[in-house]
Amino acid sequence: MTGASMNPARSLGPALVGNLWQHHWVYWVAPIVGAQLAVLLYKRLFFKDARSDSF
């Protein structure tokens, strides 16, 4: 598809004006799901449990 915008807020205006909503949900759902997956991956790989540290 041509004219793709990677910013959900930037995609909202043309969707409103053109009344084109068929695939617009992807611009909002994908970043949210991607952020949640990134948090889970970060916690799994880099976050250490504070209870396991000994002083």
Helices and strands as residue ranges (DSSP letters): H 8-18, H 25-45, G 50-52
